[in-house]
Amino acid sequence: MDETKIARINELYHKSKAEGLDEAEKQEQQQLRQEYIAAIRGNMRATLDNVSIKNPDGTITPLKMVRKRNEHNGS
C-alpha cells in the first residue's frame, strides 16, 4: 500500500472525529482499511515464510514447511 493511501486513511479518520463523514467517505474509508489490512497480512505471511525453527535435535525447519504439514494433517 502506498503512502498516499495511508495518508488518506489518516485524513478520513481525523475528519470523522472532527466533523463526521458522509456516506461516500465512509465507504472509501472502509475500502481503504480493507486494503491496508490485506497488505499487512500479506507482509506478515511473507515474513513468516522466511522464518525457520530450530528443532531440539539441531535441525532447521522452515516455518512454511511446518505450516504445510499442519494443514495437511488437519491441525
C-alpha positions as CSV (number, residue, x, y, z in Angstrom):
1,M,0.0,0.0,0.0
2,D,1.5,3.4,-1.0
3,E,1.9,6.4,1.3
4,T,-0.9,8.4,-0.4
5,K,-3.5,5.8,0.6
6,I,-2.2,5.7,4.1
7,A,-2.3,9.4,4.3
8,R,-5.9,9.3,3.0
9,I,-6.9,6.8,5.7
10,N,-5.5,9.1,8.3
11,E,-7.2,12.1,6.8
12,L,-10.6,10.4,6.8
13,Y,-10.0,9.3,10.4
14,H,-9.3,12.8,11.6
15,K,-12.2,14.2,9.6
16,S,-14.6,11.5,11.1
17,K,-13.5,12.6,14.6
18,A,-13.8,16.4,13.8
19,E,-16.9,16.7,11.8
20,G,-18.1,13.2,10.6
21,L,-18.1,11.6,7.2
22,D,-20.7,11.4,4.5
23,E,-21.7,8.0,3.2
24,A,-19.3,8.0,0.2
25,E,-16.4,8.9,2.6
26,K,-17.4,6.1,5.0
27,Q,-17.4,3.6,2.1
28,E,-14.0,4.9,0.9
29,Q,-12.6,4.7,4.5
30,Q,-13.8,1.1,4.8
31,Q,-12.4,0.1,1.4
32,L,-9.0,1.6,2.2
33,R,-8.9,-0.1,5.6
34,Q,-9.6,-3.4,4.0
35,E,-6.8,-2.8,1.5
36,Y,-4.5,-1.9,4.4
37,I,-5.3,-5.0,6.4
38,A,-4.8,-7.2,3.3
39,A,-1.4,-5.6,2.8
40,I,-0.4,-6.1,6.4
41,R,-1.5,-9.8,6.3
42,G,0.5,-10.3,3.1
43,N,3.6,-8.7,4.5
44,M,3.3,-10.8,7.7
45,R,2.8,-14.0,5.7
46,A,5.9,-13.2,3.6
47,T,7.9,-12.5,6.7
48,L,6.8,-15.7,8.4
49,D,7.6,-17.7,5.3
50,N,11.2,-16.7,5.8
51,V,11.4,-17.8,9.4
52,S,13.0,-21.1,10.4
53,I,12.6,-23.1,13.5
54,K,15.5,-24.8,15.2
55,N,14.4,-28.2,16.4
56,P,15.7,-29.8,19.7
57,D,17.9,-32.2,17.6
58,G,19.6,-29.2,16.0
59,T,17.9,-29.4,12.6
60,I,16.4,-26.3,11.0
61,T,12.9,-26.4,9.6
62,P,11.4,-23.5,7.5
63,L,8.2,-22.3,9.2
64,K,6.3,-22.6,5.9
65,M,7.1,-26.4,5.9
66,V,5.6,-26.7,9.4
67,R,2.5,-24.8,8.3
68,K,2.1,-27.0,5.2
69,R,2.5,-30.2,7.3
70,N,-0.1,-28.9,9.8
71,E,-2.6,-28.0,7.1
72,H,-2.1,-31.5,5.6
73,N,-2.7,-33.2,9.0
74,G,-5.8,-31.0,9.7
75,S,-4.2,-29.2,12.7
